[in-house]
Amino acid sequence: MDTTALLHTPLYDWHMRHGGKMVPFAGYAMPVQYPDGIMAEHRHTREQAGLFDVSHMGQVRITARSGNVADAAAALERLVPADIVALKPGRQRYTQFTNPAGGILDDLMVTRLEDTLLLVVNAACKAADIAHLRAGLAADCDVDVLEERALIALQGPKAEDALAAILAPADATTLRAMAFMDVRALPVVGADCVISRSGYTGEDGFEISIPASAAVALADALIAQPQVSPIGLGARDSLRLEAGLCLYGADIDETTTPIEAGLEWSIQKSRRAGGVRAGGFPGAEIILAQLAQGVTRLRVGLRPEGRAPVRGGAPLYTTDSFADGIGRITSGGFGPTVEAPVAMGYVATPHAAAGTRVVAELRGRAVPCTVSALPFVPAGFRR
């Protein structure tokens, strides 16, 4: 298809050379798959290491005008429910931008370095996120969009070996010592990179922020390793679904709160009622009340019977009469690792316990589903 009118990441030509099938995604031309196909790419990531171009994501630097990174952390807490002040240098944390109703404007990763904060936000939301940050932090922080940086994810059990192989020996030692959510600044292919041990697949792996001018050199160096294959958006979605990870715009949005979404673990004690910096973020009164009193619906995992995937949007009921709606599926597909359909969605809280039987409507047909604990595939993170 013609993707010339879309935005291109620094790896666009690289994807074309490697046979990427390009599709529109969040305004960018992105590879949905390569010649091996989505199923093979999914399994390769679970067993070896997959290279993902995520340069369409937004990378943002927040710097306090006081020069003190603690002031930037305190300022960011006005917009998110996570404890950013206690985040140590060289560590990363997941959180959300919330609105006054407690809904989620976007979810994001926050890294604390010695003198600044680095944020990674979703591609489809980044223009709104940047405006939100500038409006909320204008009094005391500078918000800089890192337009000239690419972002490459390397995911899978062999990711550490593959990345270590292209580092200097001392830097490879540093890399191997990193735990989940650790962040280090290291040179790779002669470029200054920021490497986090994190990702969106449920597997061990890394995300590498690199100057755009060096992105192709990094991709070439990684793909030369025998463990590494390029992976597209299709497998990225099936991997994150098996891992029980939310997709913004599907599983979470402005109408869902972090508590309804099962993300209460991302709100640390210091920001909860009775904490040293309780509340102070948009929607805090609603979100903290939900923490204390519970919610009327919850995000759950679902295992449909049979082999046919049940996609997002399918309504959920207690029986096949379709007369008593209790929720809907928000993400669904076939899980290559579990070799069966998997889905996530929201159900009324009385039906949210694992093992509960519900019914999805698929083109007028009743598909029995069982509420399942998440994730569907155990996480492989390096703790």
C-alpha positions as CSV (number, residue, x, y, z in Angstrom):
1,M,0.0,0.0,0.0
2,D,1.0,3.6,-0.5
3,T,2.5,4.9,2.8
4,T,4.2,8.0,1.4
5,A,1.7,10.3,3.1
6,L,2.4,8.8,6.5
7,L,5.1,9.8,8.9
8,H,8.2,7.6,8.8
9,T,10.4,6.4,11.6
10,P,14.2,6.5,11.1
11,L,14.0,2.7,10.3
12,Y,11.4,3.0,7.5
13,D,13.8,2.1,4.7
14,W,15.3,-0.6,6.9
15,H,11.9,-2.2,7.3
16,M,11.3,-2.1,3.6
17,R,14.7,-3.8,2.9
18,H,13.8,-6.6,5.4
19,G,10.4,-7.3,3.8
20,G,8.2,-5.4,6.3
21,K,4.5,-5.2,5.3
22,M,3.8,-1.5,6.1
23,V,0.5,-0.3,7.4
24,P,-0.8,2.9,8.9
25,F,-0.5,3.1,12.7
26,A,-1.0,6.3,14.8
27,G,-0.1,8.3,11.7
28,Y,3.1,6.4,10.9
29,A,3.9,3.7,8.4
30,M,4.8,0.8,10.5
31,P,5.6,-2.9,9.8
32,V,2.7,-5.2,10.8
33,Q,4.7,-8.3,9.9
34,Y,7.7,-9.6,8.0
35,P,8.0,-12.5,5.6
36,D,8.0,-15.2,8.4
37,G,4.5,-14.1,9.5
38,I,2.9,-13.1,12.8
39,M,2.8,-16.5,14.4
40,A,6.4,-17.2,13.7
41,E,7.5,-13.8,14.9
42,H,5.5,-14.2,18.1
43,R,7.1,-17.6,18.8
44,H,10.6,-16.3,18.0
45,T,10.2,-13.6,20.5
46,R,9.1,-16.0,23.2
47,E,12.0,-18.4,22.5
48,Q,14.8,-16.1,21.2
49,A,14.8,-12.3,20.7
50,G,12.8,-10.0,18.6
51,L,13.7,-6.5,17.4
52,F,10.8,-4.0,17.5
53,D,10.8,-0.4,16.1
54,V,8.9,1.7,18.6
55,S,10.3,5.0,17.4
56,H,6.7,6.3,16.8
57,M,6.4,6.6,20.6
58,G,6.9,10.0,22.1
59,Q,10.1,10.6,24.1
60,V,10.0,13.7,26.4
61,R,12.5,15.2,28.8
62,I,11.4,17.1,31.8
63,T,13.9,19.4,33.6
64,A,13.2,21.5,36.6
65,R,14.3,25.1,36.2
66,S,15.8,24.9,39.7
67,G,18.2,22.4,38.3
68,N,17.1,19.8,40.9
69,V,15.5,16.7,39.5
70,A,13.6,16.2,42.7
71,D,11.6,19.3,41.9
72,A,10.8,17.9,38.4
73,A,9.6,14.7,40.1
74,A,7.4,16.6,42.5
75,A,6.0,18.7,39.7
76,L,5.1,15.6,37.6
77,E,3.2,14.1,40.6
78,R,0.6,16.9,39.9
79,L,-0.4,14.9,36.8
80,V,0.1,11.2,37.7
81,P,-0.8,9.0,40.7
82,A,2.5,7.3,41.0
83,D,5.3,8.1,43.4
84,I,7.9,9.9,41.3
85,V,9.7,11.7,44.1
86,A,10.9,8.4,45.6
87,L,12.0,7.0,42.2
88,K,15.7,6.5,42.4
89,P,18.2,7.6,39.7
90,G,18.6,4.8,37.2
91,R,15.1,3.4,37.7
92,Q,11.9,3.5,35.7
93,R,8.2,3.4,36.7
94,Y,4.9,2.8,35.0
95,T,2.0,5.3,35.6
96,Q,-0.9,7.1,33.9
97,F,-2.0,10.7,33.2
98,T,-5.5,11.0,34.7
99,N,-8.4,13.4,34.2
100,P,-10.7,15.0,36.8
101,A,-13.1,12.1,36.5
102,G,-10.3,9.6,37.3
103,G,-10.1,8.4,33.7
104,I,-6.9,7.6,31.9
105,L,-5.6,10.1,29.4
106,D,-2.6,7.9,28.5
107,D,-0.3,5.5,30.2
108,L,3.5,6.1,30.2
109,M,6.9,5.1,31.5
110,V,8.9,7.6,33.6
111,T,12.7,7.3,34.0
112,R,14.7,9.2,36.6
113,L,18.3,10.1,35.7
114,E,20.6,12.2,37.8
115,D,19.5,15.5,36.5
116,T,16.2,15.0,34.5
117,L,13.2,12.8,33.9
118,L,12.6,11.0,30.7
119,L,9.1,10.0,29.6
120,V,7.9,7.6,26.9
121,V,4.3,8.1,25.9
122,N,2.0,6.4,23.4
123,A,2.2,7.5,19.7
124,A,-1.5,8.2,19.3
125,C,-1.6,10.4,22.4
126,K,1.8,12.2,22.2
127,A,0.6,15.5,20.9
128,A,-2.1,15.7,23.6
129,D,0.3,14.4,26.2
130,I,2.9,17.0,25.4
131,A,0.3,19.8,25.5
132,H,-0.9,18.4,28.9
133,L,2.6,18.4,30.3
134,R,3.4,21.9,29.1
135,A,0.2,23.2,30.6
136,G,0.6,21.4,33.9
137,L,4.3,22.0,34.4
138,A,4.8,25.4,32.8
139,A,5.4,27.1,36.1
140,D,8.6,25.3,37.1
141,C,9.7,22.8,34.4
142,D,10.9,22.8,30.8
143,V,9.3,20.1,28.7
144,D,11.4,19.1,25.7
145,V,10.3,16.6,23.0
146,L,13.2,14.5,21.8
147,E,12.4,14.5,18.1
148,E,15.8,13.4,17.0
149,R,15.8,10.1,18.9
150,A,14.7,6.6,17.9
151,L,13.5,3.9,20.2
152,I,14.2,0.2,19.6
153,A,12.9,-2.7,21.7
154,L,14.8,-6.0,22.0
155,Q,12.6,-8.6,23.6
156,G,12.9,-12.2,24.5
157,P,14.9,-14.6,26.7
158,K,18.0,-14.2,24.4
159,A,17.8,-10.4,24.4
160,E,20.5,-9.9,27.0
161,D,23.0,-12.1,25.1
162,A,22.3,-10.4,21.8
163,L,22.7,-6.9,23.1
164,A,25.7,-7.7,25.3
165,A,27.4,-9.1,22.2
166,I,27.6,-5.7,20.6
167,L,28.8,-3.8,23.7
168,A,32.2,-3.2,25.0
169,P,33.1,-5.9,27.7
170,A,32.7,-3.5,30.7
171,D,29.4,-2.2,29.3
172,A,28.2,-5.8,28.7
173,T,28.9,-6.5,32.4
174,T,26.8,-3.4,33.4
175,L,24.0,-4.6,31.1
176,R,23.9,-8.1,32.5
177,A,23.7,-6.7,36.1
178,M,20.6,-4.7,35.3
179,A,17.3,-5.8,36.9
180,F,13.8,-5.2,35.6
181,M,13.1,-1.5,35.3
182,D,16.7,-0.5,35.7
183,V,18.0,2.2,33.3
184,R,21.6,2.9,32.3
185,A,23.3,5.3,29.9
186,L,25.6,3.2,27.7
187,P,27.3,3.7,24.4
188,V,26.1,1.4,21.6
189,V,27.4,1.4,18.0
190,G,29.3,4.5,18.9
191,A,26.2,6.4,20.0
192,D,25.0,7.6,23.4
193,C,22.0,5.5,24.4
194,V,19.7,5.2,27.4
195,I,18.8,1.6,27.9
196,S,15.9,0.4,30.1
197,R,15.3,-3.3,31.1
198,S,11.6,-3.2,30.3
199,G,9.2,-3.8,27.4
200,Y,5.7,-4.7,26.2
201,T,5.8,-8.4,25.6
202,G,6.0,-10.0,29.1
203,E,9.5,-11.2,28.3
204,D,12.9,-10.1,29.5
205,G,14.3,-7.4,27.3
206,F,15.4,-3.8,26.7
207,E,14.2,-0.6,25.2
208,I,17.0,1.5,23.7
209,S,16.7,5.2,23.1
210,I,19.3,6.2,20.5
211,P,20.0,9.2,18.3
212,A,17.9,8.8,15.1
213,S,21.1,9.0,13.0
214,A,22.4,5.8,14.6
215,A,19.2,3.8,14.6
216,V,20.0,1.8,11.4
217,A,23.5,0.9,12.6
218,L,21.9,-0.4,15.9
219,A,19.3,-2.4,14.0
220,D,21.9,-3.9,11.7
221,A,24.2,-4.8,14.6
222,L,21.3,-6.5,16.4
223,I,19.9,-8.3,13.4
224,A,23.4,-9.7,12.7
225,Q,23.1,-11.7,16.0
226,P,21.8,-15.2,15.4
227,Q,19.1,-14.9,18.1
228,V,17.5,-11.8,16.6
229,S,14.7,-11.4,14.1
230,P,12.6,-8.3,13.2
231,I,9.1,-8.3,14.6
232,G,6.1,-6.3,13.5
233,L,3.0,-4.8,15.1
234,G,0.9,-8.0,14.7
235,A,3.1,-10.1,17.0
236,R,3.6,-7.2,19.3
237,D,-0.1,-7.2,19.9
238,S,-0.5,-10.9,20.5
239,L,2.5,-10.9,22.8
240,R,1.2,-8.1,25.0
241,L,-2.2,-9.7,25.0
242,E,-0.9,-13.0,26.3
243,A,1.1,-10.9,28.9
244,G,-2.1,-9.2,30.1
245,L,-0.8,-5.8,29.2
246,C,-3.2,-2.9,28.4
247,L,-3.4,-1.3,25.1
248,Y,-4.4,2.4,25.3
249,G,-7.6,3.2,23.4
250,A,-8.8,-0.4,23.8
251,D,-8.3,-1.7,27.3
252,I,-7.9,1.7,29.0
253,D,-9.1,5.1,28.0
254,E,-10.6,8.3,29.4
255,T,-13.7,6.4,30.6
256,T,-11.7,3.8,32.7
257,T,-9.9,4.4,35.9
258,P,-6.7,2.8,37.0
259,I,-8.6,0.8,39.7
260,E,-11.2,-0.5,37.2
261,A,-8.3,-1.5,34.9
262,G,-6.6,-3.5,37.7
263,L,-3.6,-1.1,37.8
264,E,-3.9,-0.2,41.5
265,W,-0.4,-1.7,41.9
266,S,1.0,1.3,40.0
267,I,-0.2,3.7,42.8
268,Q,2.3,3.6,45.6
269,K,1.4,3.9,49.3
270,S,2.7,7.5,49.5
271,R,0.0,8.7,47.0
272,R,-2.9,6.9,48.6
273,A,-5.1,8.0,51.5
274,G,-2.9,8.5,54.6
275,G,0.3,8.6,52.5
276,V,2.9,11.3,52.8
277,R,1.8,12.9,49.5
278,A,-1.7,11.5,49.2
279,G,-3.7,12.7,46.2
280,G,-2.9,15.9,44.4
281,F,-3.4,14.4,40.9
282,P,-6.4,14.8,38.7
283,G,-9.3,12.6,39.7
284,A,-7.6,11.7,43.0
285,E,-10.8,11.9,45.1
286,I,-12.5,9.4,42.8
287,I,-9.6,7.0,42.4
288,L,-8.7,7.0,46.1
289,A,-12.4,6.3,47.0
290,Q,-12.4,3.4,44.6
291,L,-9.3,2.0,46.2
292,A,-11.1,2.1,49.6
293,Q,-14.6,1.1,48.5
294,G,-14.1,-1.0,45.4
295,V,-15.5,-0.6,41.9
296,T,-18.5,-1.8,40.0
297,R,-16.5,-3.3,37.1
298,L,-13.1,-4.8,36.6
299,R,-10.7,-5.7,33.8
300,V,-10.3,-9.5,33.6
301,G,-8.7,-12.1,31.4
302,L,-11.0,-14.3,29.4
303,R,-10.5,-17.7,27.8
304,P,-13.1,-18.3,25.0
305,E,-13.9,-21.9,24.2
306,G,-13.1,-23.3,20.8
307,R,-10.5,-22.0,18.3
308,A,-12.1,-18.8,17.0
309,P,-10.8,-15.5,18.5
310,V,-13.3,-13.2,20.0
311,R,-12.3,-9.6,19.2
312,G,-12.6,-6.3,21.0
313,G,-16.2,-4.9,21.1
314,A,-17.9,-8.2,21.7
315,P,-20.6,-7.9,24.4
316,L,-20.5,-10.2,27.4
317,Y,-23.5,-11.8,29.2
318,T,-24.2,-14.3,31.9
319,T,-26.2,-16.6,29.7
320,D,-26.7,-17.3,26.0
321,S,-30.1,-15.5,26.0
322,F,-28.1,-12.2,25.6
323,A,-30.6,-10.5,27.9
324,D,-28.3,-9.7,30.8
325,G,-25.3,-7.7,29.7
326,I,-22.4,-7.6,32.2
327,G,-19.6,-6.1,30.1
328,R,-17.6,-6.3,26.9
329,I,-14.4,-7.6,25.5
330,T,-11.8,-4.9,24.8
331,S,-8.9,-6.9,23.3
332,G,-9.0,-10.4,21.8
333,G,-7.1,-12.7,19.5
334,F,-5.4,-16.0,19.2
335,G,-2.5,-16.7,21.6
336,P,0.2,-18.6,19.8
337,T,2.0,-19.5,23.0
338,V,-1.1,-20.9,24.8
339,E,-2.4,-22.2,21.4
340,A,-5.9,-20.9,22.1
341,P,-8.0,-17.8,21.9
342,V,-7.4,-15.2,24.7
343,A,-9.1,-12.0,25.5
344,M,-9.4,-9.2,28.1
345,G,-12.4,-7.1,28.9
346,Y,-14.5,-5.5,31.6
347,V,-17.2,-7.3,33.6
348,A,-19.4,-6.3,36.5
349,T,-17.5,-7.0,39.7
350,P,-19.7,-9.9,40.9
351,H,-18.6,-11.8,37.8
352,A,-14.9,-11.0,38.0
353,A,-13.6,-14.0,40.0
354,A,-11.3,-16.4,38.1
355,G,-13.3,-19.4,37.0
356,T,-16.6,-17.6,36.5
357,R,-18.4,-18.6,33.3
358,V,-19.7,-15.9,31.0
359,V,-20.9,-15.8,27.4
360,A,-19.6,-13.6,24.6
361,E,-21.7,-12.8,21.5
362,L,-19.8,-13.4,18.3
363,R,-21.8,-12.6,15.2
364,G,-25.0,-13.6,16.9
365,R,-23.5,-16.8,18.3
366,A,-22.9,-17.5,21.9
367,V,-19.3,-18.3,22.8
368,P,-18.8,-19.6,26.4
369,C,-15.8,-18.0,28.1
370,T,-14.1,-18.5,31.5
371,V,-12.8,-15.6,33.5
372,S,-9.0,-16.1,33.9
373,A,-6.2,-14.7,36.0
374,L,-3.7,-12.5,34.1
375,P,-1.2,-12.9,32.6
376,F,-2.0,-15.9,30.3
377,V,1.7,-16.5,29.9
378,P,4.0,-16.1,33.0
379,A,6.2,-13.1,32.8
380,G,9.9,-13.6,32.1
381,F,11.1,-10.3,33.6
382,R,14.6,-10.3,35.3
383,R,13.7,-9.5,38.9
